[in-house]
């Protein structure tokens, strides 16, 4: 895991992804509670967006700098080195 003091750019890039995930999860919850026409398609898109931010935060946790644009898709995938805890 990167350290804030040694690698501030990577640290804040990771925090930025987590902040975006938090923001989009809040919007998803708001929509689920109040949008009468919110359905499967919208939920799939919105939850996928939250996952992508979380996955990029996990990817970013080891990098000193922000990952290059050509790694964007790989960074957005669910990580193979992280098992869900039930």
DSSP file (Angstrom, degrees, kcal/mol; ACC not computed):
  #  RESIDUE AA STRUCTURE BP1 BP2  ACC     N-H-->O    O-->H-N    N-H-->O    O-->H-N    TCO  KAPPA ALPHA  PHI   PSI    X-CA   Y-CA   Z-CA
    1    1 A X              0   0    0      0, 0.0    61,-0.2     0, 0.0    60,-0.1   0.000 360.0 360.0 360.0 133.1    0.0    0.0    0.0
    2    2 A X        -     0   0    0     59,-2.9     2,-0.4    58,-0.1    61,-0.1  -0.276 360.0-128.1 -66.6 157.0    1.3    3.4   -0.9
    3    3 A X     >  -     0   0    0      1,-0.1     4,-2.7    61,-0.0     8,-0.2  -0.907   6.6-135.4-110.8 137.4    2.0    5.9    1.8
    4    4 A X  T  4 S+     0   0    0     -2,-0.4     7,-0.2     1,-0.2     8,-0.1   0.886 104.1  47.9 -56.4 -43.6    0.7    9.4    1.7
    5    5 A X  T  4 S+     0   0    0      1,-0.2     3,-0.4     2,-0.1    -1,-0.2   0.873 118.0  38.9 -70.2 -37.0    3.9   11.1    2.7
    6    6 A X  T  4 S+     0   0    0      1,-0.2    -2,-0.2    -3,-0.1    -1,-0.2   0.837 132.3  21.0 -82.6 -33.9    6.1    9.2    0.3
    7    7 A X     X  +     0   0    0     -4,-2.7     4,-2.4     1,-0.1    -1,-0.2  -0.561  65.9 164.4-136.7  69.1    3.8    9.1   -2.8
    8    8 A X  H  > S+     0   0    0     -3,-0.4     4,-2.6     1,-0.2     5,-0.2   0.834  75.9  54.7 -61.2 -34.2    1.2   11.9   -2.4
    9    9 A X  H  > S+     0   0    0     55,-0.2     4,-1.9     2,-0.2    -1,-0.2   0.950 112.6  41.9 -66.0 -47.7    0.1   11.8   -6.1
   10   10 A X  H  > S+     0   0    0     54,-1.6     4,-2.1     2,-0.2    -2,-0.2   0.893 114.4  53.5 -62.9 -40.2   -0.7    8.1   -6.0
   11   11 A X  H  X S+     0   0    0     -4,-2.4     4,-2.2    53,-0.3    -2,-0.2   0.937 112.0  43.0 -60.5 -48.8   -2.3    8.5   -2.6
   12   12 A X  H  X S+     0   0    0     -4,-2.6     4,-2.2     1,-0.2    -1,-0.2   0.793 109.6  57.2 -72.8 -26.8   -4.6   11.2   -3.7
   13   13 A X  H  X S+     0   0    0     -4,-1.9     4,-1.8    -5,-0.2    -1,-0.2   0.909 109.1  47.0 -65.5 -40.8   -5.4    9.4   -7.0
   14   14 A X  H  X S+     0   0    0     -4,-2.1     4,-2.1     2,-0.2    -2,-0.2   0.923 112.5  49.1 -64.8 -44.5   -6.6    6.5   -4.9
   15   15 A X  H  X S+     0   0    0     -4,-2.2     4,-2.6     1,-0.2    -2,-0.2   0.866 107.3  56.2 -62.9 -35.9   -8.6    8.8   -2.6
   16   16 A X  H  X S+     0   0    0     -4,-2.2     4,-2.4     2,-0.2    -1,-0.2   0.909 107.4  48.0 -63.0 -42.5  -10.1   10.4   -5.7
   17   17 A X  H  X S+     0   0    0     -4,-1.8     4,-2.3     2,-0.2    -2,-0.2   0.914 113.1  48.1 -64.1 -42.1  -11.4    7.1   -6.9
   18   18 A X  H  X S+     0   0    0     -4,-2.1     4,-2.4     2,-0.2    -2,-0.2   0.888 110.9  51.2 -65.7 -38.4  -12.8    6.2   -3.5
   19   19 A X  H  X S+     0   0    0     -4,-2.6     4,-2.5     2,-0.2    -2,-0.2   0.911 110.4  48.7 -64.0 -42.9  -14.5    9.7   -3.3
   20   20 A X  H  X S+     0   0    0     -4,-2.4     4,-2.6     2,-0.2     5,-0.2   0.902 110.5  51.1 -63.5 -40.5  -16.1    9.2   -6.7
   21   21 A X  H  X S+     0   0    0     -4,-2.3     4,-2.4     2,-0.2    -2,-0.2   0.919 110.8  49.3 -61.0 -43.3  -17.3    5.7   -5.7
   22   22 A X  H  X S+     0   0    0     -4,-2.4     4,-2.2     2,-0.2    -2,-0.2   0.922 111.5  48.6 -61.0 -46.4  -18.8    7.2   -2.6
   23   23 A X  H  X S+     0   0    0     -4,-2.5     4,-1.9     1,-0.2    -2,-0.2   0.926 114.1  45.0 -61.2 -46.6  -20.5   10.0   -4.6
   24   24 A X  H  X S+     0   0    0     -4,-2.6     4,-2.3     2,-0.2    -1,-0.2   0.842 111.1  53.0 -71.1 -32.8  -22.0    7.6   -7.1
   25   25 A X  H  X S+     0   0    0     -4,-2.4     4,-2.5    -5,-0.2    -1,-0.2   0.902 108.3  51.4 -67.1 -39.3  -23.1    5.1   -4.5
   26   26 A X  H  X S+     0   0    0     -4,-2.2     4,-2.3     2,-0.2    -2,-0.2   0.912 110.8  48.1 -61.3 -41.9  -24.9    7.9   -2.7
   27   27 A X  H  X S+     0   0    0     -4,-1.9     4,-2.8     2,-0.2    -2,-0.2   0.904 110.0  52.1 -65.0 -41.1  -26.7    8.9   -6.0
   28   28 A X  H  X S+     0   0    0     -4,-2.3     4,-2.7     2,-0.2    -2,-0.2   0.930 110.7  47.7 -60.2 -45.9  -27.6    5.2   -6.6
   29   29 A X  H  X S+     0   0    0     -4,-2.5     4,-1.9     2,-0.2    -2,-0.2   0.909 111.8  50.4 -61.6 -42.6  -29.2    5.0   -3.1
   30   30 A X  H  X S+     0   0    0     -4,-2.3     4,-2.0     1,-0.2     5,-0.3   0.933 112.0  47.2 -61.0 -46.5  -31.0    8.2   -3.7
   31   31 A X  H  X S+     0   0    0     -4,-2.8     4,-2.6     1,-0.2     7,-0.2   0.905 110.2  52.4 -63.4 -41.9  -32.4    7.0   -7.0
   32   32 A X  H  < S+     0   0    0     -4,-2.7    -1,-0.2     1,-0.2    -2,-0.2   0.871 114.9  42.7 -61.3 -36.3  -33.4    3.7   -5.6
   33   33 A X  H  < S+     0   0    0     -4,-1.9    -1,-0.2    -5,-0.2    -2,-0.2   0.810 130.7  18.9 -79.4 -30.4  -35.3    5.4   -2.8
   34   34 A X  H  < S+     0   0    0     -4,-2.0     2,-0.9    -5,-0.2    -3,-0.2   0.638  95.7  88.9-123.3 -17.0  -37.0    8.1   -4.8
   35   35 A X    ><  -     0   0    0     -4,-2.6     3,-1.7    -5,-0.3    -1,-0.1  -0.762  52.6-164.6 -91.7 109.6  -37.1    7.4   -8.6
   36   36 A X  T 3  S+     0   0    0     -2,-0.9    -1,-0.2     1,-0.3    -4,-0.0   0.788  88.5  47.9 -62.8 -28.9  -40.3    5.5   -9.3
   37   37 A X  T 3  S+     0   0    0     -3,-0.1     2,-0.4     2,-0.1    -1,-0.3   0.226  77.9 127.5 -99.5  14.8  -39.0    4.4  -12.7
   38   38 A X    <   +     0   0    0     -3,-1.7     2,-0.2    -7,-0.2     0, 0.0  -0.591  37.9 161.7 -74.2 124.9  -35.6    3.2  -11.6
   39   39 A X     >  -     0   0    0     -2,-0.4     4,-2.4     1,-0.0     5,-0.2  -0.518  51.3 -66.0-132.3-164.1  -35.1   -0.3  -12.8
   40   40 A X  H  > S+     0   0    0      1,-0.2     4,-2.7     2,-0.2     5,-0.2   0.883 124.1  51.3 -56.9 -45.9  -32.7   -3.1  -13.6
   41   41 A X  H  > S+     0   0    0      1,-0.2     4,-2.1     2,-0.2    -1,-0.2   0.941 112.7  44.7 -62.4 -48.4  -31.0   -1.4  -16.4
   42   42 A X  H  > S+     0   0    0      1,-0.2     4,-2.8     2,-0.2     5,-0.2   0.903 114.3  49.8 -62.6 -41.9  -30.3    1.8  -14.4
   43   43 A X  H  X S+     0   0    0     -4,-2.4     4,-2.9     2,-0.2     5,-0.3   0.910 109.4  51.6 -64.2 -42.8  -29.1   -0.2  -11.4
   44   44 A X  H  X S+     0   0    0     -4,-2.7     4,-1.8    -5,-0.2    -1,-0.2   0.917 114.2  43.4 -60.2 -45.1  -26.8   -2.3  -13.5
   45   45 A X  H  X S+     0   0    0     -4,-2.1     4,-1.9    -5,-0.2    -2,-0.2   0.942 117.2  45.0 -66.8 -48.3  -25.2    0.8  -15.0
   46   46 A X  H  X S+     0   0    0     -4,-2.8     4,-1.9     2,-0.2    -2,-0.2   0.902 115.2  46.0 -67.0 -42.0  -24.9    2.7  -11.8
   47   47 A X  H  X S+     0   0    0     -4,-2.9     4,-2.6    -5,-0.2    -1,-0.2   0.874 110.7  54.3 -69.4 -36.0  -23.6   -0.2   -9.7
   48   48 A X  H  X S+     0   0    0     -4,-1.8     4,-2.3    -5,-0.3    -1,-0.2   0.874 106.8  52.4 -61.4 -37.2  -21.1   -1.0  -12.5
   49   49 A X  H  X S+     0   0    0     -4,-1.9     4,-1.8     2,-0.2    -2,-0.2   0.913 109.5  48.3 -65.1 -43.4  -19.9    2.6  -12.3
   50   50 A X  H  X S+     0   0    0     -4,-1.9     4,-2.4     1,-0.2    -2,-0.2   0.934 111.5  50.4 -62.2 -46.5  -19.4    2.3   -8.5
   51   51 A X  H  X S+     0   0    0     -4,-2.6     4,-3.2     1,-0.2     5,-0.2   0.906 106.3  55.4 -58.3 -42.6  -17.5   -1.0   -9.0
   52   52 A X  H  X S+     0   0    0     -4,-2.3     4,-2.3     1,-0.2    -1,-0.2   0.911 109.2  46.9 -59.3 -42.7  -15.2    0.5  -11.6
   53   53 A X  H  X S+     0   0    0     -4,-1.8     4,-2.0     2,-0.2    -1,-0.2   0.922 114.1  47.4 -64.9 -43.4  -14.2    3.3   -9.2
   54   54 A X  H  X S+     0   0    0     -4,-2.4     4,-2.2     2,-0.2    -2,-0.2   0.908 111.9  50.6 -63.7 -41.3  -13.6    0.8   -6.4
   55   55 A X  H  X S+     0   0    0     -4,-3.2     4,-2.3     1,-0.2    -1,-0.2   0.902 110.1  49.4 -64.1 -40.9  -11.6   -1.4   -8.7
   56   56 A X  H  X S+     0   0    0     -4,-2.3     4,-2.5    -5,-0.2    -1,-0.2   0.861 108.4  54.0 -67.7 -34.0   -9.4    1.5   -9.8
   57   57 A X  H  X S+     0   0    0     -4,-2.0     4,-1.2     2,-0.2    -2,-0.2   0.920 109.9  47.5 -63.2 -42.5   -8.8    2.5   -6.2
   58   58 A X  H  < S+     0   0    0     -4,-2.2     3,-0.4     1,-0.2     4,-0.2   0.916 113.6  47.5 -63.5 -43.1   -7.6   -1.1   -5.5
   59   59 A X  H >< S+     0   0    0     -4,-2.3     3,-0.9    16,-0.4    -2,-0.2   0.893 111.9  51.1 -61.9 -41.3   -5.4   -1.0   -8.6
   60   60 A X  H >< S+     0   0    0     -4,-2.5     3,-2.0     1,-0.2    -1,-0.2   0.704  85.1  87.8 -71.3 -21.5   -4.1    2.4   -7.6
   61   61 A X  T 3< S+     0   0    0     -4,-1.2   -59,-2.9    -3,-0.4    -1,-0.2   0.671  94.3  40.5 -59.0 -19.6   -3.1    1.4   -4.0
   62   62 A X  T <  S+     0   0    0     -3,-0.9     2,-0.4    -4,-0.2    -1,-0.3   0.435  95.8  97.6-105.8  -2.4    0.3    0.2   -5.1
   63   63 A X    <   -     0   0    0     -3,-2.0   -61,-0.1    -4,-0.1     4,-0.1  -0.712  57.8-154.5 -99.3 138.3    1.2    2.9   -7.6
   64   64 A X  S    S+     0   0    0     -2,-0.4   -54,-1.6   -54,-0.1   -53,-0.3   0.760  86.3  22.7 -75.5 -25.5    3.4    5.9   -6.8
   65   65 A X  S    S-     0   0    0    -56,-0.2     2,-0.2   -55,-0.2     3,-0.1  -0.743 105.9 -72.0-130.1 174.6    1.7    8.0   -9.5
   66   66 A X        -     0   0    0     -2,-0.2   -56,-0.1     1,-0.1     3,-0.1  -0.499  60.7-102.7 -70.5 143.5   -1.6    7.7  -11.4
   67   67 A X        -     0   0    0     -2,-0.2    -1,-0.1     1,-0.1     5,-0.0  -0.310  42.2 -96.1 -68.6 151.1   -1.7    4.8  -13.8
   68   68 A X    >   -     0   0    0      1,-0.1     3,-2.1    -3,-0.1     4,-0.2  -0.248  31.7-111.5 -65.7 154.7   -1.3    5.5  -17.5
   69   69 A X  G >  S+     0   0    0      1,-0.3     3,-1.7     2,-0.2     4,-0.3   0.814 115.3  63.7 -57.0 -33.4   -4.4    5.9  -19.7
   70   70 A X  G 3  S+     0   0    0      1,-0.3    -1,-0.3     2,-0.1     4,-0.2   0.589 100.4  53.8 -71.8  -7.1   -3.6    2.6  -21.5
   71   71 A X  G <> S+     0   0    0     -3,-2.1     4,-2.7     1,-0.1    -1,-0.3   0.372  79.2 101.5 -99.8   1.6   -4.1    0.7  -18.2
   72   72 A X  H <> S+     0   0    0     -3,-1.7     4,-1.3    -4,-0.2    -2,-0.1   0.900  81.7  45.3 -54.8 -48.8   -7.6    2.3  -17.6
   73   73 A X  H  > S+     0   0    0     -4,-0.3     4,-0.6     1,-0.2     3,-0.4   0.925 114.8  47.3 -65.5 -44.8   -9.6   -0.8  -18.7
   74   74 A X  H >4 S+     0   0    0      1,-0.2     3,-0.9    -4,-0.2    -1,-0.2   0.895 111.2  52.4 -61.8 -40.1   -7.4   -3.2  -16.7
   75   75 A X  H 3< S+     0   0    0     -4,-2.7   -16,-0.4     1,-0.2    -1,-0.2   0.754 105.8  55.5 -68.0 -24.1   -7.7   -1.0  -13.7
   76   76 A X  H 3< S+     0   0    0     -4,-1.3    -1,-0.2    -3,-0.4   -21,-0.2   0.589  88.5  96.6 -85.7 -11.3  -11.5   -0.9  -13.9
   77   77 A X  S << S-     0   0    0     -3,-0.9     2,-0.2    -4,-0.6     3,-0.1  -0.436  91.9 -91.3 -79.7 152.2  -11.9   -4.7  -13.9
   78   78 A X        -     0   0    0     -2,-0.1    -1,-0.1     1,-0.1    -2,-0.1  -0.444  55.1-108.8 -61.5 130.6  -12.7   -6.6  -10.7
   79   79 A X    >   -     0   0    0     -2,-0.2     3,-0.7     1,-0.1    -1,-0.1  -0.328  15.2-150.1 -69.7 141.6   -9.4   -7.6   -9.2
   80   80 A X  T 3  S+     0   0    0      1,-0.2    -1,-0.1    -3,-0.1    -2,-0.1   0.641  95.9  59.1 -79.7 -15.6   -8.2  -11.2   -9.2
   81   81 A X  T 3  S+     0   0    0      1,-0.1     2,-0.4     2,-0.0    -1,-0.2   0.110  92.5  75.5-102.6  21.8   -6.2  -10.6   -6.0
   82   82 A X    <   -     0   0    0     -3,-0.7     2,-0.4    -4,-0.0    -1,-0.1  -0.947  63.0-160.2-137.2 113.9   -9.1   -9.5   -3.8
   83   83 A X        -     0   0    0     -2,-0.4    -3,-0.0     1,-0.0    -2,-0.0  -0.782  26.8-113.7 -94.6 132.9  -11.7  -12.0   -2.5
   84   84 A X        -     0   0    0     -2,-0.4     2,-0.5     1,-0.1    -1,-0.0  -0.343  26.1-135.4 -60.7 143.3  -15.1  -10.7   -1.3
   85   85 A X              0   0    0      1,-0.1    -1,-0.1    -2,-0.0     0, 0.0  -0.900 360.0 360.0-103.6 127.3  -15.6  -11.1    2.4
   86   86 A X              0   0    0     -2,-0.5    -1,-0.1     0, 0.0    -2,-0.0   0.438 360.0 360.0 -99.1 360.0  -19.0  -12.5    3.3
